[in-house]
Amino acid sequence: MLCEVLNLDRVRDALEDLSDEEIMRDDGLARHAFHQVGAYEGPTIFLYDEHGSGIRHQDHLDRILEENENLWIVLADVHY
């Protein structure tokens, strides 16, 4: 998680401080940070609501826990 936050900070800084040409030249490893932020390394979401939407933040989880008395935990093993 820390690595993702650091890369996201590098992306923000690059967008604020670098020109398009500097980003395309990968100054400060900006393009590398862009790639790392967008890279798919498997699921980062392990909890889903009843609609199949990922629970991505604490507020969403709190809302679900407050609105539902009966919750199910469904175990799944998916191989791609």
mmCIF file of the N, C-alpha and C atoms, coordinates in Angstrom:
data_MODEL
# 
_entry.id   MODEL 
# 
loop_
_atom_site.group_PDB 
_atom_site.id 
_atom_site.type_symbol 
_atom_site.label_atom_id 
_atom_site.label_alt_id 
_atom_site.label_comp_id 
_atom_site.label_asym_id 
_atom_site.label_entity_id 
_atom_site.label_seq_id 
_atom_site.pdbx_PDB_ins_code 
_atom_site.Cartn_x 
_atom_site.Cartn_y 
_atom_site.Cartn_z 
_atom_site.occupancy 
_atom_site.B_iso_or_equiv 
_atom_site.pdbx_formal_charge 
_atom_site.auth_seq_id 
_atom_site.auth_comp_id 
_atom_site.auth_asym_id 
_atom_site.auth_atom_id 
_atom_site.pdbx_PDB_model_num 
ATOM 1   N N  . MET A 1 1  ? 0.823   -1.191  0.000   1.00 0.00 ? 1  MET A N  1 
ATOM 2   C CA . MET A 1 1  ? 0.000   0.000   0.000   1.00 0.00 ? 1  MET A CA 1 
ATOM 3   C C  . MET A 1 1  ? 0.863   1.249   0.000   1.00 0.00 ? 1  MET A C  1 
ATOM 4   N N  . LEU A 1 2  ? 1.934   1.249   0.779   1.00 0.00 ? 2  LEU A N  1 
ATOM 5   C CA . LEU A 1 2  ? 2.811   2.409   0.849   1.00 0.00 ? 2  LEU A CA 1 
ATOM 6   C C  . LEU A 1 2  ? 3.404   2.720   -0.515  1.00 0.00 ? 2  LEU A C  1 
ATOM 7   N N  . CYS A 1 3  ? 3.795   1.687   -1.245  1.00 0.00 ? 3  CYS A N  1 
ATOM 8   C CA . CYS A 1 3  ? 4.378   1.876   -2.574  1.00 0.00 ? 3  CYS A CA 1 
ATOM 9   C C  . CYS A 1 3  ? 3.380   2.547   -3.513  1.00 0.00 ? 3  CYS A C  1 
ATOM 10  N N  . GLU A 1 4  ? 2.104   2.122   -3.461  1.00 0.00 ? 4  GLU A N  1 
ATOM 11  C CA . GLU A 1 4  ? 1.087   2.726   -4.320  1.00 0.00 ? 4  GLU A CA 1 
ATOM 12  C C  . GLU A 1 4  ? 0.899   4.195   -3.986  1.00 0.00 ? 4  GLU A C  1 
ATOM 13  N N  . VAL A 1 5  ? 0.915   4.529   -2.705  1.00 0.00 ? 5  VAL A N  1 
ATOM 14  C CA . VAL A 1 5  ? 0.742   5.922   -2.284  1.00 0.00 ? 5  VAL A CA 1 
ATOM 15  C C  . VAL A 1 5  ? 1.921   6.766   -2.762  1.00 0.00 ? 5  VAL A C  1 
ATOM 16  N N  . LEU A 1 6  ? 3.122   6.232   -2.632  1.00 0.00 ? 6  LEU A N  1 
ATOM 17  C CA . LEU A 1 6  ? 4.297   6.973   -3.091  1.00 0.00 ? 6  LEU A CA 1 
ATOM 18  C C  . LEU A 1 6  ? 4.245   7.205   -4.594  1.00 0.00 ? 6  LEU A C  1 
ATOM 19  N N  . ASN A 1 7  ? 3.861   6.187   -5.355  1.00 0.00 ? 7  ASN A N  1 
ATOM 20  C CA . ASN A 1 7  ? 3.745   6.362   -6.801  1.00 0.00 ? 7  ASN A CA 1 
ATOM 21  C C  . ASN A 1 7  ? 2.657   7.352   -7.158  1.00 0.00 ? 7  ASN A C  1 
ATOM 22  N N  . LEU A 1 8  ? 1.546   7.328   -6.447  1.00 0.00 ? 8  LEU A N  1 
ATOM 23  C CA . LEU A 1 8  ? 0.473   8.278   -6.704  1.00 0.00 ? 8  LEU A CA 1 
ATOM 24  C C  . LEU A 1 8  ? 0.934   9.701   -6.404  1.00 0.00 ? 8  LEU A C  1 
ATOM 25  N N  . ASP A 1 9  ? 1.710   9.886   -5.351  1.00 0.00 ? 9  ASP A N  1 
ATOM 26  C CA . ASP A 1 9  ? 2.279   11.201  -5.057  1.00 0.00 ? 9  ASP A CA 1 
ATOM 27  C C  . ASP A 1 9  ? 3.213   11.650  -6.171  1.00 0.00 ? 9  ASP A C  1 
ATOM 28  N N  . ARG A 1 10 ? 4.012   10.721  -6.698  1.00 0.00 ? 10 ARG A N  1 
ATOM 29  C CA . ARG A 1 10 ? 4.914   11.061  -7.802  1.00 0.00 ? 10 ARG A CA 1 
ATOM 30  C C  . ARG A 1 10 ? 4.133   11.457  -9.048  1.00 0.00 ? 10 ARG A C  1 
ATOM 31  N N  . VAL A 1 11 ? 3.012   10.802  -9.307  1.00 0.00 ? 11 VAL A N  1 
ATOM 32  C CA . VAL A 1 11 ? 2.168   11.157  -10.447 1.00 0.00 ? 11 VAL A CA 1 
ATOM 33  C C  . VAL A 1 11 ? 1.611   12.563  -10.258 1.00 0.00 ? 11 VAL A C  1 
ATOM 34  N N  . ARG A 1 12 ? 1.080   12.853  -9.084  1.00 0.00 ? 12 ARG A N  1 
ATOM 35  C CA . ARG A 1 12 ? 0.540   14.198  -8.811  1.00 0.00 ? 12 ARG A CA 1 
ATOM 36  C C  . ARG A 1 12 ? 1.612   15.265  -9.002  1.00 0.00 ? 12 ARG A C  1 
ATOM 37  N N  . ASP A 1 13 ? 2.793   15.020  -8.447  1.00 0.00 ? 13 ASP A N  1 
ATOM 38  C CA . ASP A 1 13 ? 3.884   15.983  -8.578  1.00 0.00 ? 13 ASP A CA 1 
ATOM 39  C C  . ASP A 1 13 ? 4.269   16.177  -10.036 1.00 0.00 ? 13 ASP A C  1 
ATOM 40  N N  . ALA A 1 14 ? 4.350   15.104  -10.787 1.00 0.00 ? 14 ALA A N  1 
ATOM 41  C CA . ALA A 1 14 ? 4.718   15.196  -12.201 1.00 0.00 ? 14 ALA A CA 1 
ATOM 42  C C  . ALA A 1 14 ? 3.693   16.018  -12.969 1.00 0.00 ? 14 ALA A C  1 
ATOM 43  N N  . LEU A 1 15 ? 2.421   15.796  -12.717 1.00 0.00 ? 15 LEU A N  1 
ATOM 44  C CA . LEU A 1 15 ? 1.385   16.544  -13.428 1.00 0.00 ? 15 LEU A CA 1 
ATOM 45  C C  . LEU A 1 15 ? 1.426   18.029  -13.086 1.00 0.00 ? 15 LEU A C  1 
ATOM 46  N N  . GLU A 1 16 ? 1.787   18.346  -11.862 1.00 0.00 ? 16 GLU A N  1 
ATOM 47  C CA . GLU A 1 16 ? 1.861   19.745  -11.442 1.00 0.00 ? 16 GLU A CA 1 
ATOM 48  C C  . GLU A 1 16 ? 3.137   20.429  -11.907 1.00 0.00 ? 16 GLU A C  1 
ATOM 49  N N  . ASP A 1 17 ? 4.256   19.711  -11.907 1.00 0.00 ? 17 ASP A N  1 
ATOM 50  C CA . ASP A 1 17 ? 5.563   20.347  -12.074 1.00 0.00 ? 17 ASP A CA 1 
ATOM 51  C C  . ASP A 1 17 ? 6.210   20.162  -13.444 1.00 0.00 ? 17 ASP A C  1 
ATOM 52  N N  . LEU A 1 18 ? 5.836   19.124  -14.181 1.00 0.00 ? 18 LEU A N  1 
ATOM 53  C CA . LEU A 1 18 ? 6.536   18.813  -15.430 1.00 0.00 ? 18 LEU A CA 1 
ATOM 54  C C  . LEU A 1 18 ? 5.697   19.150  -16.645 1.00 0.00 ? 18 LEU A C  1 
ATOM 55  N N  . SER A 1 19 ? 6.380   19.489  -17.713 1.00 0.00 ? 19 SER A N  1 
ATOM 56  C CA . SER A 1 19 ? 5.688   19.709  -18.990 1.00 0.00 ? 19 SER A CA 1 
ATOM 57  C C  . SER A 1 19 ? 5.373   18.353  -19.617 1.00 0.00 ? 19 SER A C  1 
ATOM 58  N N  . ASP A 1 20 ? 4.551   18.379  -20.655 1.00 0.00 ? 20 ASP A N  1 
ATOM 59  C CA . ASP A 1 20 ? 4.235   17.138  -21.361 1.00 0.00 ? 20 ASP A CA 1 
ATOM 60  C C  . ASP A 1 20 ? 5.501   16.476  -21.887 1.00 0.00 ? 20 ASP A C  1 
ATOM 61  N N  . GLU A 1 21 ? 6.408   17.275  -22.430 1.00 0.00 ? 21 GLU A N  1 
ATOM 62  C CA . GLU A 1 21 ? 7.652   16.733  -22.982 1.00 0.00 ? 21 GLU A CA 1 
ATOM 63  C C  . GLU A 1 21 ? 8.502   16.090  -21.889 1.00 0.00 ? 21 GLU A C  1 
ATOM 64  N N  . GLU A 1 22 ? 8.572   16.732  -20.722 1.00 0.00 ? 22 GLU A N  1 
ATOM 65  C CA . GLU A 1 22 ? 9.357   16.160  -19.623 1.00 0.00 ? 22 GLU A CA 1 
ATOM 66  C C  . GLU A 1 22 ? 8.747   14.847  -19.145 1.00 0.00 ? 22 GLU A C  1 
ATOM 67  N N  . ILE A 1 23 ? 7.430   14.792  -19.095 1.00 0.00 ? 23 ILE A N  1 
ATOM 68  C CA . ILE A 1 23 ? 6.771   13.542  -18.705 1.00 0.00 ? 23 ILE A CA 1 
ATOM 69  C C  . ILE A 1 23 ? 7.067   12.460  -19.731 1.00 0.00 ? 23 ILE A C  1 
ATOM 70  N N  . MET A 1 24 ? 6.972   12.781  -21.022 1.00 0.00 ? 24 MET A N  1 
ATOM 71  C CA . MET A 1 24 ? 7.221   11.783  -22.067 1.00 0.00 ? 24 MET A CA 1 
ATOM 72  C C  . MET A 1 24 ? 8.680   11.332  -22.079 1.00 0.00 ? 24 MET A C  1 
ATOM 73  N N  . ARG A 1 25 ? 9.611   12.193  -21.650 1.00 0.00 ? 25 ARG A N  1 
ATOM 74  C CA . ARG A 1 25 ? 11.023  11.802  -21.540 1.00 0.00 ? 25 ARG A CA 1 
ATOM 75  C C  . ARG A 1 25 ? 11.274  10.999  -20.268 1.00 0.00 ? 25 ARG A C  1 
ATOM 76  N N  . ASP A 1 26 ? 10.270  10.884  -19.415 1.00 0.00 ? 26 ASP A N  1 
ATOM 77  C CA . ASP A 1 26 ? 10.351  10.152  -18.152 1.00 0.00 ? 26 ASP A CA 1 
ATOM 78  C C  . ASP A 1 26 ? 11.255  10.842  -17.152 1.00 0.00 ? 26 ASP A C  1 
ATOM 79  N N  . ASP A 1 27 ? 11.297  12.183  -17.201 1.00 0.00 ? 27 ASP A N  1 
ATOM 80  C CA . ASP A 1 27 ? 12.055  12.932  -16.203 1.00 0.00 ? 27 ASP A CA 1 
ATOM 81  C C  . ASP A 1 27 ? 11.521  12.591  -14.817 1.00 0.00 ? 27 ASP A C  1 
ATOM 82  N N  . GLY A 1 28 ? 12.428  12.358  -13.881 1.00 0.00 ? 28 GLY A N  1 
ATOM 83  C CA . GLY A 1 28 ? 12.027  12.019  -12.524 1.00 0.00 ? 28 GLY A CA 1 
ATOM 84  C C  . GLY A 1 28 ? 11.272  10.708  -12.423 1.00 0.00 ? 28 GLY A C  1 
ATOM 85  N N  . LEU A 1 29 ? 11.411  9.871   -13.436 1.00 0.00 ? 29 LEU A N  1 
ATOM 86  C CA . LEU A 1 29 ? 10.714  8.585   -13.506 1.00 0.00 ? 29 LEU A CA 1 
ATOM 87  C C  . LEU A 1 29 ? 9.193   8.750   -13.467 1.00 0.00 ? 29 LEU A C  1 
ATOM 88  N N  . ALA A 1 30 ? 8.718   9.861   -14.060 1.00 0.00 ? 30 ALA A N  1 
ATOM 89  C CA . ALA A 1 30 ? 7.276   10.143  -14.054 1.00 0.00 ? 30 ALA A CA 1 
ATOM 90  C C  . ALA A 1 30 ? 6.486   9.050   -14.766 1.00 0.00 ? 30 ALA A C  1 
ATOM 91  N N  . ARG A 1 31 ? 6.908   8.665   -15.952 1.00 0.00 ? 31 ARG A N  1 
ATOM 92  C CA . ARG A 1 31 ? 6.162   7.639   -16.689 1.00 0.00 ? 31 ARG A CA 1 
ATOM 93  C C  . ARG A 1 31 ? 6.185   6.311   -15.963 1.00 0.00 ? 31 ARG A C  1 
ATOM 94  N N  . HIS A 1 32 ? 7.277   6.038   -15.313 1.00 0.00 ? 32 HIS A N  1 
ATOM 95  C CA . HIS A 1 32 ? 7.362   4.806   -14.522 1.00 0.00 ? 32 HIS A CA 1 
ATOM 96  C C  . HIS A 1 32 ? 6.302   4.836   -13.414 1.00 0.00 ? 32 HIS A C  1 
ATOM 97  N N  . ALA A 1 33 ? 6.175   5.983   -12.743 1.00 0.00 ? 33 ALA A N  1 
ATOM 98  C CA . ALA A 1 33 ? 5.162   6.108   -11.680 1.00 0.00 ? 33 ALA A CA 1 
ATOM 99  C C  . ALA A 1 33 ? 3.764   5.975   -12.268 1.00 0.00 ? 33 ALA A C  1 
ATOM 100 N N  . PHE A 1 34 ? 3.519   6.568   -13.454 1.00 0.00 ? 34 PHE A N  1 
ATOM 101 C CA . PHE A 1 34 ? 2.208   6.441   -14.108 1.00 0.00 ? 34 PHE A CA 1 
ATOM 102 C C  . PHE A 1 34 ? 1.910   4.963   -14.361 1.00 0.00 ? 34 PHE A C  1 
ATOM 103 N N  . HIS A 1 35 ? 2.904   4.260   -14.866 1.00 0.00 ? 35 HIS A N  1 
ATOM 104 C CA . HIS A 1 35 ? 2.723   2.838   -15.172 1.00 0.00 ? 35 HIS A CA 1 
ATOM 105 C C  . HIS A 1 35 ? 2.425   2.054   -13.891 1.00 0.00 ? 35 HIS A C  1 
ATOM 106 N N  . GLN A 1 36 ? 3.197   2.324   -12.834 1.00 0.00 ? 36 GLN A N  1 
ATOM 107 C CA . GLN A 1 36 ? 3.017   1.597   -11.593 1.00 0.00 ? 36 GLN A CA 1 
ATOM 108 C C  . GLN A 1 36 ? 1.630   1.832   -10.994 1.00 0.00 ? 36 GLN A C  1 
ATOM 109 N N  . VAL A 1 37 ? 1.130   3.051   -11.092 1.00 0.00 ? 37 VAL A N  1 
ATOM 110 C CA . VAL A 1 37 ? -0.197  3.351   -10.559 1.00 0.00 ? 37 VAL A CA 1 
ATOM 111 C C  . VAL A 1 37 ? -1.264  2.598   -11.347 1.00 0.00 ? 37 VAL A C  1 
ATOM 112 N N  . GLY A 1 38 ? -1.073  2.492   -12.670 1.00 0.00 ? 38 GLY A N  1 
ATOM 113 C CA . GLY A 1 38 ? -2.071  1.842   -13.510 1.00 0.00 ? 38 GLY A CA 1 
ATOM 114 C C  . GLY A 1 38 ? -1.865  0.354   -13.711 1.00 0.00 ? 38 GLY A C  1 
ATOM 115 N N  . ALA A 1 39 ? -0.769  -0.182  -13.179 1.00 0.00 ? 39 ALA A N  1 
ATOM 116 C CA . ALA A 1 39 ? -0.457  -1.591  -13.408 1.00 0.00 ? 39 ALA A CA 1 
ATOM 117 C C  . ALA A 1 39 ? -1.458  -2.493  -12.697 1.00 0.00 ? 39 ALA A C  1 
ATOM 118 N N  . TYR A 1 40 ? -1.785  -3.580  -13.340 1.00 0.00 ? 40 TYR A N  1 
ATOM 119 C CA . TYR A 1 40 ? -2.691  -4.560  -12.758 1.00 0.00 ? 40 TYR A CA 1 
ATOM 120 C C  . TYR A 1 40 ? -1.860  -5.692  -12.188 1.00 0.00 ? 40 TYR A C  1 
ATOM 121 N N  . GLU A 1 41 ? -1.943  -5.863  -10.893 1.00 0.00 ? 41 GLU A N  1 
ATOM 122 C CA . GLU A 1 41 ? -1.184  -6.928  -10.227 1.00 0.00 ? 41 GLU A CA 1 
ATOM 123 C C  . GLU A 1 41 ? -2.101  -7.837  -9.451  1.00 0.00 ? 41 GLU A C  1 
ATOM 124 N N  . GLY A 1 42 ? -3.273  -8.061  -9.981  1.00 0.00 ? 42 GLY A N  1 
ATOM 125 C CA . GLY A 1 42 ? -4.237  -8.881  -9.256  1.00 0.00 ? 42 GLY A CA 1 
ATOM 126 C C  . GLY A 1 42 ? -5.177  -7.999  -8.476  1.00 0.00 ? 42 GLY A C  1 
ATOM 127 N N  . PRO A 1 43 ? -6.173  -8.582  -7.902  1.00 0.00 ? 43 PRO A N  1 
ATOM 128 C CA . PRO A 1 43 ? -7.189  -7.778  -7.226  1.00 0.00 ? 43 PRO A CA 1 
ATOM 129 C C  . PRO A 1 43 ? -6.652  -7.098  -5.972  1.00 0.00 ? 43 PRO A C  1 
ATOM 130 N N  . THR A 1 44 ? -6.992  -5.836  -5.825  1.00 0.00 ? 44 THR A N  1 
ATOM 131 C CA . THR A 1 44 ? -6.672  -5.131  -4.597  1.00 0.00 ? 44 THR A CA 1 
ATOM 132 C C  . THR A 1 44 ? -7.913  -5.012  -3.732  1.00 0.00 ? 44 THR A C  1 
ATOM 133 N N  . ILE A 1 45 ? -9.037  -5.461  -4.271  1.00 0.00 ? 45 ILE A N  1 
ATOM 134 C CA . ILE A 1 45 ? -10.299 -5.410  -3.538  1.00 0.00 ? 45 ILE A CA 1 
ATOM 135 C C  . ILE A 1 45 ? -10.686 -6.833  -3.183  1.00 0.00 ? 45 ILE A C  1 
ATOM 136 N N  . PHE A 1 46 ? -10.965 -7.042  -1.919  1.00 0.00 ? 46 PHE A N  1 
ATOM 137 C CA . PHE A 1 46 ? -11.319 -8.374  -1.457  1.00 0.00 ? 46 PHE A CA 1 
ATOM 138 C C  . PHE A 1 46 ? -12.729 -8.447  -0.910  1.00 0.00 ? 46 PHE A C  1 
ATOM 139 N N  . LEU A 1 47 ? -13.392 -7.307  -0.770  1.00 0.00 ? 47 LEU A N  1 
ATOM 140 C CA . LEU A 1 47 ? -14.765 -7.273  -0.285  1.00 0.00 ? 47 LEU A CA 1 
ATOM 141 C C  . LEU A 1 47 ? -15.659 -6.630  -1.339  1.00 0.00 ? 47 LEU A C  1 
ATOM 142 N N  . TYR A 1 48 ? -16.828 -7.232  -1.540  1.00 0.00 ? 48 TYR A N  1 
ATOM 143 C CA . TYR A 1 48 ? -17.771 -6.738  -2.536  1.00 0.00 ? 48 TYR A CA 1 
ATOM 144 C C  . TYR A 1 48 ? -19.142 -6.625  -1.902  1.00 0.00 ? 48 TYR A C  1 
ATOM 145 N N  . ASP A 1 49 ? -19.937 -5.689  -2.415  1.00 0.00 ? 49 ASP A N  1 
ATOM 146 C CA . ASP A 1 49 ? -21.309 -5.564  -1.908  1.00 0.00 ? 49 ASP A CA 1 
ATOM 147 C C  . ASP A 1 49 ? -22.230 -6.502  -2.680  1.00 0.00 ? 49 ASP A C  1 
ATOM 148 N N  . GLU A 1 50 ? -23.527 -6.427  -2.382  1.00 0.00 ? 50 GLU A N  1 
ATOM 149 C CA . GLU A 1 50 ? -24.486 -7.343  -2.998  1.00 0.00 ? 50 GLU A CA 1 
ATOM 150 C C  . GLU A 1 50 ? -24.649 -7.135  -4.503  1.00 0.00 ? 50 GLU A C  1 
ATOM 151 N N  . HIS A 1 51 ? -24.135 -6.036  -5.025  1.00 0.00 ? 51 HIS A N  1 
ATOM 152 C CA . HIS A 1 51 ? -24.219 -5.761  -6.460  1.00 0.00 ? 51 HIS A CA 1 
ATOM 153 C C  . HIS A 1 51 ? -22.940 -6.138  -7.196  1.00 0.00 ? 51 HIS A C  1 
ATOM 154 N N  . GLY A 1 52 ? -21.968 -6.655  -6.471  1.00 0.00 ? 52 GLY A N  1 
ATOM 155 C CA . GLY A 1 52 ? -20.700 -7.027  -7.079  1.00 0.00 ? 52 GLY A CA 1 
ATOM 156 C C  . GLY A 1 52 ? -19.742 -5.865  -7.220  1.00 0.00 ? 52 GLY A C  1 
ATOM 157 N N  . SER A 1 53 ? -20.059 -4.733  -6.622  1.00 0.00 ? 53 SER A N  1 
ATOM 158 C CA . SER A 1 53 ? -19.163 -3.577  -6.650  1.00 0.00 ? 53 SER A CA 1 
ATOM 159 C C  . SER A 1 53 ? -18.158 -3.697  -5.510  1.00 0.00 ? 53 SER A C  1 
ATOM 160 N N  . GLY A 1 54 ? -16.924 -3.386  -5.797  1.00 0.00 ? 54 GLY A N  1 
ATOM 161 C CA . GLY A 1 54 ? -15.895 -3.467  -4.775  1.00 0.00 ? 54 GLY A CA 1 
ATOM 162 C C  . GLY A 1 54 ? -16.103 -2.437  -3.681  1.00 0.00 ? 54 GLY A C  1 
ATOM 163 N N  . ILE A 1 55 ? -15.879 -2.845  -2.452  1.00 0.00 ? 55 ILE A N  1 
ATOM 164 C CA . ILE A 1 55 ? -15.916 -1.922  -1.323  1.00 0.00 ? 55 ILE A CA 1 
ATOM 165 C C  . ILE A 1 55 ? -14.527 -1.325  -1.227  1.00 0.00 ? 55 ILE A C  1 
ATOM 166 N N  . ARG A 1 56 ? -14.405 -0.086  -1.679  1.00 0.00 ? 56 ARG A N  1 
ATOM 167 C CA . ARG A 1 56 ? -13.095 0.534   -1.856  1.00 0.00 ? 56 ARG A CA 1 
ATOM 168 C C  . ARG A 1 56 ? -12.663 1.465   -0.741  1.00 0.00 ? 56 ARG A C  1 
ATOM 169 N N  . HIS A 1 57 ? -13.562 1.826   0.161   1.00 0.00 ? 57 HIS A N  1 
ATOM 170 C CA . HIS A 1 57 ? -13.174 2.744   1.222   1.00 0.00 ? 57 HIS A CA 1 
ATOM 171 C C  . HIS A 1 57 ? -14.004 2.490   2.473   1.00 0.00 ? 57 HIS A C  1 
ATOM 172 N N  . GLN A 1 58 ? -13.534 2.998   3.581   1.00 0.00 ? 58 GLN A N  1 
ATOM 173 C CA . GLN A 1 58 ? -14.132 2.747   4.888   1.00 0.00 ? 58 GLN A CA 1 
ATOM 174 C C  . GLN A 1 58 ? -15.575 3.225   4.957   1.00 0.00 ? 58 GLN A C  1 
ATOM 175 N N  . ASP A 1 59 ? -15.897 4.377   4.350   1.00 0.00 ? 59 ASP A N  1 
ATOM 176 C CA . ASP A 1 59 ? -17.270 4.890   4.392   1.00 0.00 ? 59 ASP A CA 1 
ATOM 177 C C  . ASP A 1 59 ? -18.251 3.912   3.758   1.00 0.00 ? 59 ASP A C  1 
ATOM 178 N N  . HIS A 1 60 ? -17.855 3.309   2.637   1.00 0.00 ? 60 HIS A N  1 
ATOM 179 C CA . HIS A 1 60 ? -18.711 2.334   1.954   1.00 0.00 ? 60 HIS A CA 1 
ATOM 180 C C  . HIS A 1 60 ? -18.943 1.117   2.851   1.00 0.00 ? 60 HIS A C  1 
ATOM 181 N N  . LEU A 1 61 ? -17.885 0.623   3.462   1.00 0.00 ? 61 LEU A N  1 
ATOM 182 C CA . LEU A 1 61 ? -18.011 -0.527  4.362   1.00 0.00 ? 61 LEU A CA 1 
ATOM 183 C C  . LEU A 1 61 ? -18.890 -0.191  5.562   1.00 0.00 ? 61 LEU A C  1 
ATOM 184 N N  . ASP A 1 62 ? -18.677 0.973   6.157   1.00 0.00 ? 62 ASP A N  1 
ATOM 185 C CA . ASP A 1 62 ? -19.492 1.378   7.308   1.00 0.00 ? 62 ASP A CA 1 
ATOM 186 C C  . ASP A 1 62 ? -20.969 1.458   6.940   1.00 0.00 ? 62 ASP A C  1 
ATOM 187 N N  . ARG A 1 63 ? -21.269 2.001   5.771   1.00 0.00 ? 63 ARG A N  1 
ATOM 188 C CA . ARG A 1 63 ? -22.662 2.124   5.319   1.00 0.00 ? 63 ARG A CA 1 
ATOM 189 C C  . ARG A 1 63 ? -23.307 0.744   5.159   1.00 0.00 ? 63 ARG A C  1 
ATOM 190 N N  . ILE A 1 64 ? -22.583 -0.185  4.572   1.00 0.00 ? 64 ILE A N  1 
ATOM 191 C CA . ILE A 1 64 ? -23.110 -1.542  4.387   1.00 0.00 ? 64 ILE A CA 1 
ATOM 192 C C  . ILE A 1 64 ? -23.356 -2.214  5.743   1.00 0.00 ? 64 ILE A C  1 
ATOM 193 N N  . LEU A 1 65 ? -22.424 -2.070  6.657   1.00 0.00 ? 65 LEU A N  1 
ATOM 194 C CA . LEU A 1 65 ? -22.573 -2.684  7.970   1.00 0.00 ? 65 LEU A CA 1 
ATOM 195 C C  . LEU A 1 65 ? -23.748 -2.086  8.754   1.00 0.00 ? 65 LEU A C  1 
ATOM 196 N N  . GLU A 1 66 ? -23.997 -0.792  8.569   1.00 0.00 ? 66 GLU A N  1 
ATOM 197 C CA . GLU A 1 66 ? -25.112 -0.141  9.262   1.00 0.00 ? 66 GLU A CA 1 
ATOM 198 C C  . GLU A 1 66 ? -26.466 -0.510  8.649   1.00 0.00 ? 66 GLU A C  1 
ATOM 199 N N  . GLU A 1 67 ? -26.507 -0.716  7.335   1.00 0.00 ? 67 GLU A N  1 
ATOM 200 C CA . GLU A 1 67 ? -27.775 -0.933  6.634   1.00 0.00 ? 67 GLU A CA 1 
ATOM 201 C C  . GLU A 1 67 ? -28.229 -2.390  6.635   1.00 0.00 ? 67 GLU A C  1 
ATOM 202 N N  . ASN A 1 68 ? -27.364 -3.309  6.975   1.00 0.00 ? 68 ASN A N  1 
ATOM 203 C CA . ASN A 1 68 ? -27.691 -4.722  6.865   1.00 0.00 ? 68 ASN A CA 1 
ATOM 204 C C  . ASN A 1 68 ? -27.527 -5.437  8.201   1.00 0.00 ? 68 ASN A C  1 
ATOM 205 N N  . GLU A 1 69 ? -28.543 -6.227  8.529   1.00 0.00 ? 69 GLU A N  1 
ATOM 206 C CA . GLU A 1 69 ? -28.459 -7.030  9.741   1.00 0.00 ? 69 GLU A CA 1 
ATOM 207 C C  . GLU A 1 69 ? -27.837 -8.390  9.454   1.00 0.00 ? 69 GLU A C  1 
ATOM 208 N N  . ASN A 1 70 ? -28.136 -8.950  8.297   1.00 0.00 ? 70 ASN A N  1 
ATOM 209 C CA . ASN A 1 70 ? -27.627 -10.264 7.922   1.00 0.00 ? 70 ASN A CA 1 
ATOM 210 C C  . ASN A 1 70 ? -26.688 -10.109 6.740   1.00 0.00 ? 70 ASN A C  1 
ATOM 211 N N  . LEU A 1 71 ? -25.452 -10.461 6.951   1.00 0.00 ? 71 LEU A N  1 
ATOM 212 C CA . LEU A 1 71 ? -24.452 -10.404 5.887   1.00 0.00 ? 71 LEU A CA 1 
ATOM 213 C C  . LEU A 1 71 ? -23.918 -11.801 5.627   1.00 0.00 ? 71 LEU A C  1 
ATOM 214 N N  . TRP A 1 72 ? -23.549 -12.060 4.399   1.00 0.00 ? 72 TRP A N  1 
ATOM 215 C CA . TRP A 1 72 ? -22.995 -13.350 4.006   1.00 0.00 ? 72 TRP A CA 1 
ATOM 216 C C  . TRP A 1 72 ? -21.530 -13.166 3.637   1.00 0.00 ? 72 TRP A C  1 
ATOM 217 N N  . ILE A 1 73 ? -20.756 -14.141 4.001   1.00 0.00 ? 73 ILE A N  1 
ATOM 218 C CA . ILE A 1 73 ? -19.383 -14.214 3.514   1.00 0.00 ? 73 ILE A CA 1 
ATOM 219 C C  . ILE A 1 73 ? -19.337 -15.405 2.577   1.00 0.00 ? 73 ILE A C  1 
ATOM 220 N N  . VAL A 1 74 ? -19.021 -15.135 1.320   1.00 0.00 ? 74 VAL A N  1 
ATOM 221 C CA . VAL A 1 74 ? -18.962 -16.177 0.303   1.00 0.00 ? 74 VAL A CA 1 
ATOM 222 C C  . VAL A 1 74 ? -17.504 -16.352 -0.095  1.00 0.00 ? 74 VAL A C  1 
ATOM 223 N N  . LEU A 1 75 ? -16.987 -17.531 0.126   1.00 0.00 ? 75 LEU A N  1 
ATOM 224 C CA . LEU A 1 75 ? -15.608 -17.827 -0.237  1.00 0.00 ? 75 LEU A CA 1 
ATOM 225 C C  . LEU A 1 75 ? -15.545 -18.206 -1.708  1.00 0.00 ? 75 LEU A C  1 
ATOM 226 N N  . ALA A 1 76 ? -14.553 -17.697 -2.386  1.00 0.00 ? 76 ALA A N  1 
ATOM 227 C CA . ALA A 1 76 ? -14.396 -18.015 -3.804  1.00 0.00 ? 76 ALA A CA 1 
ATOM 228 C C  . ALA A 1 76 ? -12.911 -18.198 -4.095  1.00 0.00 ? 76 ALA A C  1 
ATOM 229 N N  . ASP A 1 77 ? -12.654 -19.077 -5.025  1.00 0.00 ? 77 ASP A N  1 
ATOM 230 C CA . ASP A 1 77 ? -11.286 -19.316 -5.473  1.00 0.00 ? 77 ASP A CA 1 
ATOM 231 C C  . ASP A 1 77 ? -11.308 -19.231 -6.994  1.00 0.00 ? 77 ASP A C  1 
ATOM 232 N N  . VAL A 1 78 ? -10.728 -18.168 -7.505  1.00 0.00 ? 78 VAL A N  1 
ATOM 233 C CA . VAL A 1 78 ? -10.753 -17.933 -8.950  1.00 0.00 ? 78 VAL A CA 1 
ATOM 234 C C  . VAL A 1 78 ? -9.352  -18.015 -9.490  1.00 0.00 ? 78 VAL A C  1 
ATOM 235 N N  . HIS A 1 79 ? -9.194  -18.757 -10.552 1.00 0.00 ? 79 HIS A N  1 
ATOM 236 C CA . HIS A 1 79 ? -7.893  -18.864 -11.228 1.00 0.00 ? 79 HIS A CA 1 
ATOM 237 C C  . HIS A 1 79 ? -8.047  -18.328 -12.636 1.00 0.00 ? 79 HIS A C  1 
ATOM 238 N N  . TYR A 1 80 ? -7.127  -17.453 -13.049 1.00 0.00 ? 80 TYR A N  1 
ATOM 239 C CA . TYR A 1 80 ? -7.190  -16.999 -14.425 1.00 0.00 ? 80 TYR A CA 1 
ATOM 240 C C  . TYR A 1 80 ? -6.040  -17.536 -15.198 1.00 0.00 ? 80 TYR A C  1 
# 
